[in-house]
Amino acid sequence: MSIRIATFNMENLFRRPTAFRLSNPAKSEEVLSDFNKLVALLDLPVYQETDKTEITRLILKYRAYAVDPKDPPSIFVNQSRPGEGSGLFRTHGSGKDTTIEFLAKGRSGWAGWVELGQDDLDLDVVRNTGRVVSEVDADILLTVEVEDRLTLERFNKQILEGALGRRPYPYNLLIDGNDPRGIDIGILSRHPITTVRTHIFDTDPEHPENRLFSRDCPEFEIQLDGSPLVILGNHLKSKFQDNPELRLAQARRVAEIYQAALERTPHVMVAGDLNDDPNSAPAVELGETGLRDVMSHHSYRGVPGTHGDCSREDDKIDYLLLPPSLWPEVQHVGVETRGIFADGIKSFDTVTSKGNAASDHAALYVDLDL
C-alpha cells in the first residue's frame, strides 16, 4: 500500500493578539505596556481611588468590556460573573457614552482575568494554507502551529471541503500543549487514529521544576493494514530565542520516546519542526538513533531548505525522520514551497505578499510503500 505522509508548519491556524498585527510598532508597544499596567493594577489586594481611576481609564480606552468578533478590543477584561454585583465593574450606556460602575474593592472581590484581544483567522491566508494542504494531498498530515482541534476541524470542513472542494479528512486529533499562546501540534488522517500519548508533563532534566517540551511530543498511533504507524509530532524550542540547551534536551527526550515506541511497532517516524538545521546538535542526536531524514534520500531532487526562501541547508528546519526499516520503502520525497512568499520562490497566484502567504514554511512529504 502506497501512503503519503507529510508535515507542515501551518503558522496561521491560530488567532493572534490584535496588538501583534498593528503596523505601527510604537502603538503595539503602547498596547502591551497598558496591558501589563492593567494586569498589575488588578492584582492589587485593595483598590485605592487612584487605582480605580486608572483602571477605569484603561478599560474605557480599549473598550475592554466589548464582545465584538468583528472589531475585538486590543485588551479584554474577562469577568466570570459580570454585572451580578460581585464582578469588577458594570457598564452603562453604549459607544462613546459608555460609563463604568466600579464594583470590586480589591482582587479578591471578583473572579476573572485580563487577556489580549484576538483576531479571527484571516480567511485569505487560511485559504492559501488550504491550497498547500490540498496540493500535497497527504494521507496523513502532521500539523504544526494549530490553535485547537476545533480550529483544525473547521479548516478541514470549511476550507478543504467547502472552499476548495477537496475530500475532508475523516480523522483529526490535537491535544493542547504547553505553549501559552495555544500553538499546538495536531494531525489529519485518512486512516483511523487509534491512540495518542502526550508528553506535556515531561520535565527538564536540568530544571525539574520546568516542563521540558515547549509544546508537546505527542505520539499518534494510526491503524494501517499491517503494523500500526506511530508518528512523534514535534515543534522544538525556537532557535531565535537563544536556548540551544533546552532544544538539545528536547531532542534527547524525543530520541528516548522513539526508542520506546519501536518496542511496540517497527513503524515509528519523527516529524515536525525541529527549529534547527541538519548539522545541529539536536538533529545529530536524533540521527544517532538510526533515524534518517527523507530529504537525504537519493530520490529527492528539490530545494535544500524548508523555511524562508528554502535556498540553503541552514533554512531546513522541518523533518520527516524514518527508522532504518522504512528507508527501503521510500518511493518519492517532495517539498511544496508555493505557499511561501519569498525571493526565488514561484508562489501560488493567490500568494501575493508575506501578509497572505500560507506560511513561511514549506510542506514536506514522503511516499512510502507500507
Backbone torsions as a table, in degrees:
resi	resn	phi	psi	omega
1	MET	NA	125.6	176.6
2	SER	-86.1	132.3	-178.0
3	ILE	-137.2	136.4	178.5
4	ARG	-103.6	127.2	179.8
5	ILE	-120.8	135.4	-174.9
6	ALA	-137.3	161.4	170.3
7	THR	-132.6	141.0	-177.2
8	PHE	-149.4	118.5	171.2
9	ASN	-80.0	98.2	-173.8
10	MET	-69.9	-27.2	171.5
11	GLU	64.8	-28.2	-172.3
12	ASN	-116.3	5.5	-179.5
13	LEU	-94.5	42.9	168.1
14	PHE	-150.0	151.7	-179.0
15	ARG	-80.1	141.6	179.5
16	ARG	-109.9	148.0	174.4
17	PRO	-54.7	137.5	-179.5
18	THR	-58.3	-29.1	-179.7
19	ALA	-62.0	-29.5	-177.9
20	PHE	-79.2	-12.6	-178.9
21	ARG	-95.0	-5.8	-177.8
22	LEU	-66.5	135.9	-178.1
23	SER	-74.7	-22.9	-179.6
24	ASN	-94.5	110.5	-178.1
25	PRO	-59.0	-35.5	-179.6
26	ALA	-63.8	-39.0	179.0
27	LYS	-67.8	-39.1	177.4
28	SER	-61.7	-44.2	178.5
29	GLU	-63.2	-36.3	178.7
30	GLU	-62.7	-44.3	179.4
31	VAL	-61.9	-46.6	-178.7
32	LEU	-64.8	-37.9	177.7
33	SER	-65.1	-44.9	178.4
34	ASP	-65.3	-36.5	177.5
35	PHE	-60.1	-48.7	179.8
36	ASN	-63.3	-37.7	178.4
37	LYS	-63.9	-43.9	-179.2
38	LEU	-65.9	-41.2	177.6
39	VAL	-59.2	-45.8	-179.3
40	ALA	-63.7	-42.9	179.9
41	LEU	-64.2	-43.1	-176.7
42	LEU	-71.5	-15.9	177.3
43	ASP	-85.5	-3.8	-179.9
44	LEU	-67.0	138.5	-179.0
45	PRO	-65.3	-31.7	178.4
46	VAL	-133.2	132.9	178.9
47	TYR	-94.3	114.9	173.0
48	GLN	-76.2	167.8	-178.9
49	GLU	-60.2	-38.8	178.7
50	THR	-65.7	-34.7	177.3
51	ASP	-65.5	-44.4	179.9
52	LYS	-62.0	-39.3	179.6
53	THR	-63.1	-43.6	-179.3
54	GLU	-71.0	-39.5	177.3
55	ILE	-61.6	-45.6	179.1
56	THR	-61.1	-42.4	179.3
57	ARG	-59.2	-45.0	-177.9
58	LEU	-69.5	-38.5	178.0
59	ILE	-61.8	-44.2	179.8
60	LEU	-70.3	-38.5	-179.1
61	LYS	-58.2	-39.9	-174.5
62	TYR	-107.1	8.5	-175.8
63	ARG	50.4	45.7	-172.3
64	ALA	-68.8	3.3	177.0
65	TYR	-102.7	-9.7	-167.7
66	ALA	-82.2	131.7	172.7
67	VAL	-108.8	94.1	-173.1
68	ASP	-140.1	95.9	-178.0
69	PRO	-59.0	-28.6	-178.6
70	LYS	-80.0	-25.1	-180.0
71	ASP	-144.2	69.2	-175.1
72	PRO	-66.5	143.1	177.4
73	PRO	-69.4	154.2	178.8
74	SER	-69.2	-28.8	177.7
75	ILE	-131.3	136.6	-177.7
76	PHE	-132.6	131.7	174.8
77	VAL	-96.3	111.6	-177.8
78	ASN	-91.6	105.4	178.0
79	GLN	-99.2	130.9	-178.3
80	SER	-73.4	-28.3	179.3
81	ARG	-135.9	63.5	-177.0
82	PRO	-66.7	140.2	172.4
83	GLY	77.3	10.0	-179.3
84	GLU	-102.0	12.1	-179.1
85	GLY	88.5	-12.5	-179.2
86	SER	-116.6	8.6	179.7
87	GLY	-88.2	-168.5	178.1
88	LEU	-80.4	-44.5	-178.1
89	PHE	-154.4	168.6	174.6
90	ARG	-132.7	142.8	-179.5
91	THR	-100.3	151.2	174.2
92	HIS	-132.8	145.5	-179.3
93	GLY	79.7	-168.5	-179.5
94	SER	-152.8	163.6	178.7
95	GLY	57.4	-137.0	-179.3
96	LYS	-69.4	-14.7	-179.1
97	ASP	-93.3	8.3	179.5
98	THR	-64.9	133.9	174.0
99	THR	-123.7	160.2	-177.4
100	ILE	-114.1	128.5	170.9
101	GLU	-103.5	112.8	-176.5
102	PHE	-76.8	133.2	-175.6
103	LEU	-113.8	-39.2	-171.9
104	ALA	-85.5	146.5	176.4
105	LYS	-93.9	-15.7	-179.3
106	GLY	-175.7	-176.7	-173.6
107	ARG	-61.2	-32.1	-178.9
108	SER	-76.1	-8.1	-175.9
109	GLY	-87.7	-0.9	179.0
110	TRP	-151.6	155.0	179.3
111	ALA	-113.6	129.0	178.9
112	GLY	154.8	-165.8	-176.7
113	TRP	-160.2	170.8	177.1
114	VAL	-108.7	139.3	178.8
115	GLU	-139.2	156.4	173.3
116	LEU	-76.5	131.1	178.5
117	GLY	-63.3	148.0	-175.3
118	GLN	-121.8	140.8	172.4
119	ASP	-74.0	159.8	169.1
120	ASP	-79.0	171.1	179.4
121	LEU	-63.4	140.1	178.2
122	ASP	-77.6	115.8	-171.4
123	LEU	-63.6	-42.3	-179.8
124	ASP	-62.1	-42.1	179.4
125	VAL	-64.5	-45.1	-177.7
126	VAL	-65.9	-35.5	175.9
127	ARG	-63.2	-39.9	177.6
128	ASN	-67.3	-35.6	173.3
129	THR	-61.4	-41.0	177.6
130	GLY	-62.5	-35.7	178.3
131	ARG	-62.9	-41.2	177.9
132	VAL	-61.1	-48.9	-177.5
133	VAL	-62.5	-41.5	-178.4
134	SER	-70.7	-34.8	178.0
135	GLU	-68.2	-40.2	178.3
136	VAL	-68.6	-41.5	175.7
137	ASP	52.1	51.6	-178.9
138	ALA	-75.9	151.5	172.4
139	ASP	-75.8	-33.0	177.9
140	ILE	-135.6	125.4	-177.3
141	LEU	-126.6	117.5	172.0
142	LEU	-81.0	126.9	-176.8
143	THR	-110.7	129.7	-179.7
144	VAL	-114.7	144.0	-177.7
145	GLU	64.7	59.9	175.6
146	VAL	-120.9	140.0	-172.0
147	GLU	-72.0	-48.1	-179.2
148	ASP	-164.1	175.4	-174.9
149	ARG	-66.5	-36.2	-178.9
150	LEU	-69.4	-33.5	173.6
151	THR	-63.5	-42.2	177.9
152	LEU	-63.3	-38.4	179.2
153	GLU	-69.4	-40.1	177.1
154	ARG	-62.8	-41.6	176.2
155	PHE	-59.6	-43.3	-178.9
156	ASN	-61.9	-47.6	-174.4
157	LYS	-84.0	-47.0	-172.3
158	GLN	-82.1	-33.9	-177.4
159	ILE	-96.5	-60.8	-176.8
160	LEU	-61.6	-50.0	-177.7
161	GLU	-83.6	-49.6	-172.8
162	GLY	-72.9	-57.8	-174.7
163	ALA	-78.6	-34.5	-173.4
164	LEU	-106.4	-9.3	176.4
165	GLY	68.3	26.8	179.4
166	ARG	-98.3	164.3	176.9
167	ARG	-64.7	127.6	174.9
168	PRO	-75.8	158.5	176.2
169	TYR	-80.5	131.5	-180.0
170	PRO	-73.8	-17.2	-177.3
171	TYR	-130.9	135.1	169.9
172	ASN	-148.7	148.7	-175.8
173	LEU	-149.9	146.0	177.8
174	LEU	-159.0	136.1	173.7
175	ILE	-115.5	130.3	178.0
176	ASP	-57.6	135.2	-178.9
177	GLY	-103.5	-154.1	-173.5
178	ASN	-94.0	-5.9	-177.5
179	ASP	-71.7	123.4	-177.6
180	PRO	-65.8	-17.8	178.2
181	ARG	-84.9	-4.9	-179.2
182	GLY	79.3	27.9	177.9
183	ILE	-88.7	108.6	-170.0
184	ASP	-120.2	175.5	-179.6
185	ILE	-115.1	125.1	-179.8
186	GLY	-129.9	-173.8	-179.7
187	ILE	-150.4	141.0	171.5
188	LEU	-115.0	136.2	-174.5
189	SER	-147.0	145.0	171.6
190	ARG	-93.5	-1.6	177.3
191	HIS	-117.6	149.7	-176.3
192	PRO	-58.7	133.9	173.2
193	ILE	-93.0	111.2	-170.7
194	THR	-94.1	-27.8	-175.3
195	THR	-149.5	147.5	169.6
196	VAL	-137.6	135.7	174.9
197	ARG	-120.0	132.5	-179.7
198	THR	-103.4	154.4	176.5
199	HIS	-127.4	30.5	-179.2
200	ILE	-68.0	-19.8	-176.8
201	PHE	-95.4	-1.4	175.8
202	ASP	-60.9	142.5	-177.2
203	THR	-109.8	156.2	179.5
204	ASP	-71.1	122.1	-178.7
205	PRO	-56.8	-34.4	-179.4
206	GLU	-81.6	-24.7	-178.7
207	HIS	-137.2	78.7	-172.6
208	PRO	-59.2	-17.1	178.5
209	GLU	-77.1	-10.4	-177.9
210	ASN	-108.1	147.7	171.4
211	ARG	-67.5	143.6	-177.6
212	LEU	-77.8	-49.9	-172.8
213	PHE	-87.0	130.8	177.9
214	SER	-63.1	-32.7	175.9
215	ARG	-120.3	-79.0	179.7
216	ASP	-175.8	171.1	165.7
217	CYS	-130.5	73.9	-176.9
218	PRO	-68.1	143.0	172.8
219	GLU	-103.0	107.2	177.5
220	PHE	-95.8	118.5	176.5
221	GLU	-100.4	126.2	-172.8
222	ILE	-120.4	133.1	-178.1
223	GLN	-81.3	119.9	174.2
224	LEU	-117.4	-176.3	-177.5
225	ASP	-66.8	-36.2	-178.7
226	GLY	-103.8	-123.0	178.6
227	SER	-68.1	143.9	176.6
228	PRO	-64.4	151.4	178.8
229	LEU	-104.7	130.4	175.4
230	VAL	-112.2	125.8	176.7
231	ILE	-113.8	123.3	175.8
232	LEU	-93.4	111.3	-178.4
233	GLY	-86.5	137.7	-175.1
234	ASN	-136.7	148.6	167.4
235	HIS	-150.7	86.2	-173.5
236	LEU	-71.8	167.8	-177.8
237	LYS	-53.9	136.1	-178.7
238	SER	-61.9	135.6	177.7
239	LYS	-75.9	-12.7	177.3
240	PHE	-76.8	-9.7	177.8
241	GLN	-100.0	10.8	170.0
242	ASP	52.2	56.9	176.1
243	ASN	-136.9	64.6	-176.0
244	PRO	-64.6	-28.1	-179.5
245	GLU	-64.9	-40.9	179.3
246	LEU	-68.3	-41.3	179.6
247	ARG	-62.2	-39.1	178.2
248	LEU	-67.9	-40.7	177.5
249	ALA	-62.5	-38.4	177.4
250	GLN	-63.9	-44.3	179.6
251	ALA	-62.7	-39.2	178.4
252	ARG	-63.1	-38.7	178.4
253	ARG	-70.0	-38.3	176.0
254	VAL	-58.9	-41.2	178.8
255	ALA	-61.3	-39.3	178.7
256	GLU	-67.1	-42.3	179.3
257	ILE	-63.6	-40.1	177.8
258	TYR	-60.4	-47.0	-178.6
259	GLN	-62.9	-38.2	179.1
260	ALA	-68.6	-38.5	179.8
261	ALA	-65.4	-32.4	179.2
262	LEU	-61.5	-21.8	178.5
263	GLU	-74.1	-17.1	179.6
264	ARG	-97.6	-31.2	-179.0
265	THR	-159.1	145.9	177.2
266	PRO	-76.5	-10.7	-176.4
267	HIS	-99.3	87.1	-179.8
268	VAL	-127.7	129.2	178.2
269	MET	-122.2	148.2	170.5
270	VAL	-109.5	126.2	-174.0
271	ALA	-137.6	159.1	173.1
272	GLY	122.3	-160.3	-175.0
273	ASP	-101.4	107.7	179.5
274	LEU	-87.7	-6.2	177.8
275	ASN	55.1	32.4	176.3
276	ASP	-160.3	159.5	-174.3
277	ASP	-84.5	170.1	-174.3
278	PRO	-63.6	-21.0	179.7
279	ASN	-94.3	3.2	-177.5
280	SER	-75.2	161.8	179.7
281	ALA	-60.2	-43.1	178.5
282	PRO	-61.5	-42.1	-179.7
283	ALA	-66.2	-40.9	178.7
284	VAL	-64.1	-41.2	179.1
285	GLU	-57.5	-44.5	179.6
286	LEU	-70.7	-35.5	178.3
287	GLY	-64.0	-28.9	-179.4
288	GLU	-69.6	-12.7	175.4
289	THR	-81.3	-9.9	-174.7
290	GLY	105.1	-9.8	176.9
291	LEU	-63.4	141.8	-178.7
292	ARG	-128.2	139.8	-177.5
293	ASP	-78.7	127.1	-175.7
294	VAL	-62.4	-24.9	179.6
295	MET	-72.8	-9.1	174.2
296	SER	-92.8	0.2	179.4
297	HIS	-71.4	146.0	-175.4
298	HIS	-63.1	-19.2	-179.2
299	SER	-78.1	-13.2	-175.6
300	TYR	-87.2	131.0	-178.7
301	ARG	-131.3	20.2	-173.6
302	GLY	-94.1	-161.0	-179.1
303	VAL	-65.5	155.8	-177.9
304	PRO	-80.0	-19.4	-175.3
305	GLY	-113.2	173.6	178.1
306	THR	-129.7	6.2	-173.7
307	HIS	-140.4	150.2	179.9
308	GLY	66.1	-127.6	178.1
309	ASP	-90.1	0.6	172.3
310	CYS	60.9	20.0	-171.4
311	SER	-90.5	-12.5	-176.6
312	ARG	-129.4	158.3	176.2
313	GLU	-64.6	-29.0	176.9
314	ASP	-64.1	-19.7	178.3
315	ASP	-84.0	0.0	-179.8
316	LYS	-89.6	113.4	177.0
317	ILE	-131.1	-3.2	179.8
318	ASP	-106.7	140.8	-169.4
319	TYR	-139.5	147.4	161.3
320	LEU	-125.1	109.7	-176.1
321	LEU	-107.6	128.5	-175.9
322	LEU	-111.2	147.1	172.8
323	PRO	-73.8	160.9	-179.8
324	PRO	-54.0	-33.7	-176.4
325	SER	-67.5	-23.8	-179.1
326	LEU	-96.3	-11.4	-176.7
327	TRP	-58.8	-42.9	178.9
328	PRO	-67.4	-13.8	-177.2
329	GLU	-90.1	-0.1	-179.8
330	VAL	-69.1	127.5	178.1
331	GLN	-105.0	-38.0	-175.8
332	HIS	-159.8	146.5	176.7
333	VAL	-130.2	137.0	180.0
334	GLY	-145.0	159.9	176.0
335	VAL	-129.7	124.7	178.3
336	GLU	-98.4	109.0	-174.6
337	THR	-102.8	-7.5	-168.0
338	ARG	-69.6	-9.1	175.0
339	GLY	-83.4	-6.4	-179.2
340	ILE	-92.1	145.2	170.9
341	PHE	-111.4	107.2	-178.3
342	ALA	-160.9	158.0	177.1
343	ASP	-58.3	135.2	176.4
344	GLY	86.2	-3.8	-179.8
345	ILE	-109.4	130.1	174.4
346	LYS	-84.5	104.0	-175.0
347	SER	-86.1	166.1	168.4
348	PHE	-57.5	152.1	179.6
349	ASP	-64.5	-18.9	178.5
350	THR	-88.6	-7.1	176.9
351	VAL	-98.7	101.2	-172.3
352	THR	-115.1	-3.4	179.6
353	SER	-164.1	169.3	174.8
354	LYS	-63.6	-27.5	-178.1
355	GLY	-66.5	-29.2	178.8
356	ASN	-116.1	14.2	175.9
357	ALA	-65.0	149.0	177.9
358	ALA	-63.4	-38.9	-176.0
359	SER	-173.2	168.1	168.4
360	ASP	-98.4	13.4	173.3
361	HIS	-112.2	148.6	169.4
362	ALA	-87.6	160.8	172.5
363	ALA	-92.9	132.5	-180.0
364	LEU	-110.5	134.9	-178.7
365	TYR	-141.4	158.4	177.9
366	VAL	-139.7	139.9	173.1
367	ASP	-100.8	126.6	-178.0
368	LEU	-121.3	149.2	173.7
369	ASP	-97.7	97.8	-179.9
370	LEU	-113.9	NA	NA
